[in-house]
Amino acid sequence: PDRTTVARVLPGLQLPGRRQRLFDARHRRHVLLDVAHNEQAAGALAEALRQMQWPGRIHLVLAMRADKDHAAFYRALESEVDFWYITRVEQPRCLPAETLLGRLVEQGATAVRGPYADVPAAYEDACRQSGTDDMILVCGSFFTVSAMMQMANTPFTPDPER
């Protein structure tokens, strides 16, 4: 393809799981999936959240691998996230939820819930604790987002632009 075609098509491309907006019809909740798992990606996600100017609160469902800088990840997102729901995924490199929760509390996190046994349990509680104007953000790893996408009992559709 020529440069003109690339320049026209590139802005419209979307990687599934990277700032992917969905709507959960069962819970009537707005959902944002992002595979952010390091400080740089968390910073870019924080900037995207600021630009969205979401009218409600942001509830973050988070599971991360053990080898990541959890403190830097938290610091990058702390001003944009209202509530943190700490969980884990069934993957050997995932940090136990209890450990991740403790590390965030050490950083000063107070609006932290959990630990949860898995992503669906954390998501269900986030839905119960949130309102229809709130957003459920799921991030921390490709595994976390994948676990969310595999929730068979939740019909996700693309979220209409606000």
C-alpha positions as CSV (number, residue, x, y, z in Angstrom):
1,P,0.0,0.0,0.0
2,D,1.0,3.6,-0.6
3,R,1.5,6.2,2.1
4,T,-1.8,7.8,1.4
5,T,-3.7,4.6,2.1
6,V,-1.7,3.9,5.2
7,A,-2.3,7.4,6.5
8,R,-6.0,7.0,5.9
9,V,-6.4,3.6,7.4
10,L,-4.0,3.7,10.4
11,P,-6.0,6.0,12.6
12,G,-9.0,3.7,12.4
13,L,-7.3,0.6,13.4
14,Q,-8.0,-0.8,16.9
15,L,-6.2,-3.6,18.7
16,P,-8.7,-5.7,20.7
17,G,-8.1,-5.2,24.4
18,R,-6.3,-1.8,23.9
19,R,-8.7,0.9,25.1
20,Q,-11.6,-1.3,23.8
21,R,-14.9,0.2,24.8
22,L,-17.8,-2.3,25.4
23,F,-21.2,-2.2,26.9
24,D,-22.4,-4.9,29.2
25,A,-26.1,-5.2,28.5
26,R,-26.8,-7.5,31.5
27,H,-25.4,-5.1,34.0
28,R,-26.0,-2.0,32.0
29,R,-22.4,-1.0,32.5
30,H,-19.8,0.7,30.4
31,V,-16.6,-1.3,30.2
32,L,-13.1,-0.4,29.0
33,L,-10.6,-3.1,28.4
34,D,-6.9,-2.2,28.2
35,V,-3.9,-4.6,28.3
36,A,-1.8,-2.0,30.1
37,H,0.7,-3.8,32.2
38,N,3.6,-1.4,32.8
39,E,4.3,2.1,33.9
40,Q,4.4,3.6,30.3
41,A,1.1,1.9,29.3
42,A,-0.5,2.9,32.5
43,G,0.5,6.5,31.9
44,A,-0.9,6.5,28.4
45,L,-4.1,4.9,29.8
46,A,-4.3,7.6,32.5
47,E,-4.0,10.3,29.8
48,A,-6.7,8.6,27.7
49,L,-9.0,8.6,30.7
50,R,-8.4,12.3,31.3
51,Q,-9.2,13.0,27.7
52,M,-12.4,11.0,28.0
53,Q,-13.7,13.1,30.8
54,W,-15.9,10.3,32.0
55,P,-18.9,11.7,33.9
56,G,-19.0,8.9,36.5
57,R,-16.5,7.1,38.7
58,I,-14.0,4.6,37.4
59,H,-13.8,1.1,39.0
60,L,-10.7,-0.8,38.0
61,V,-10.5,-4.6,38.0
62,L,-6.8,-5.4,38.2
63,A,-4.6,-8.5,38.0
64,M,-0.9,-8.3,37.2
65,R,2.1,-10.5,36.6
66,A,4.6,-10.8,39.4
67,D,7.5,-9.3,37.4
68,K,5.9,-5.9,36.8
69,D,6.5,-2.6,38.7
70,H,3.2,-2.6,40.6
71,A,4.0,0.6,42.5
72,A,4.8,2.6,39.3
73,F,1.6,1.2,37.7
74,Y,-0.5,2.4,40.6
75,R,1.1,5.8,40.7
76,A,0.4,6.3,37.0
77,L,-3.3,5.6,37.4
78,E,-4.1,6.6,41.0
79,S,-5.5,10.0,40.2
80,E,-7.8,8.6,37.5
81,V,-9.2,5.5,39.3
82,D,-11.8,5.8,42.1
83,F,-12.0,2.1,43.2
84,W,-9.6,-0.8,42.8
85,Y,-10.8,-4.4,42.7
86,I,-7.8,-6.7,43.1
87,T,-7.8,-10.2,41.7
88,R,-5.7,-12.7,39.9
89,V,-5.8,-15.0,36.9
90,E,-5.0,-18.7,36.7
91,Q,-1.6,-18.2,35.2
92,P,1.7,-19.2,36.9
93,R,3.3,-15.8,36.4
94,C,0.3,-13.9,38.0
95,L,1.0,-12.2,41.3
96,P,-1.3,-13.5,44.1
97,A,-4.2,-11.1,44.7
98,E,-3.3,-10.8,48.4
99,T,0.2,-9.7,47.5
100,L,-0.9,-7.2,44.9
101,L,-3.4,-5.7,47.2
102,G,-0.7,-5.3,49.9
103,R,1.6,-3.6,47.5
104,L,-1.0,-1.1,46.5
105,V,-1.9,-0.4,50.1
106,E,1.8,0.2,50.8
107,Q,1.6,2.9,48.0
108,G,-1.2,4.6,49.8
109,A,-4.2,3.1,48.1
110,T,-7.3,3.3,50.3
111,A,-10.3,2.6,47.9
112,V,-9.1,-1.0,47.4
113,R,-11.4,-4.0,47.5
114,G,-10.5,-7.7,47.4
115,P,-8.7,-9.9,47.1
116,Y,-11.0,-11.7,44.7
117,A,-10.6,-15.3,43.5
118,D,-10.8,-14.4,39.8
119,V,-11.6,-11.7,37.3
120,P,-15.3,-12.6,37.0
121,A,-15.8,-12.3,40.8
122,A,-14.0,-8.9,40.9
123,Y,-16.0,-7.7,37.9
124,E,-19.3,-8.8,39.4
125,D,-18.6,-6.9,42.6
126,A,-17.5,-3.8,40.6
127,C,-20.9,-4.0,38.8
128,R,-22.7,-4.2,42.2
129,Q,-20.7,-1.3,43.6
130,S,-21.0,1.0,40.6
131,G,-23.8,3.1,39.0
132,T,-24.9,3.3,35.4
133,D,-22.8,6.4,34.8
134,D,-19.7,4.7,36.1
135,M,-17.1,2.8,34.0
136,I,-15.6,-0.6,34.8
137,L,-12.0,-0.6,33.6
138,V,-10.3,-4.0,33.3
139,C,-6.5,-4.0,32.9
140,G,-3.1,-5.2,34.2
141,S,-2.2,-7.9,31.6
142,F,-3.2,-9.6,28.4
143,F,-4.3,-12.5,30.7
144,T,-6.6,-10.2,32.7
145,V,-8.3,-8.8,29.6
146,S,-8.6,-12.3,28.1
147,A,-10.3,-13.6,31.2
148,M,-12.8,-10.7,31.0
149,M,-13.5,-11.4,27.3
150,Q,-14.2,-15.0,28.0
151,M,-17.0,-14.3,30.5
152,A,-19.7,-16.3,28.8
153,N,-22.6,-15.0,30.9
154,T,-22.1,-11.4,30.0
155,P,-23.2,-10.1,26.6
156,F,-20.8,-7.4,25.5
157,T,-21.4,-5.1,22.6
158,P,-19.4,-2.1,21.3
159,D,-20.0,0.9,23.6
160,P,-21.8,3.7,21.7
161,E,-19.6,6.8,21.6
162,R,-20.4,9.3,24.3
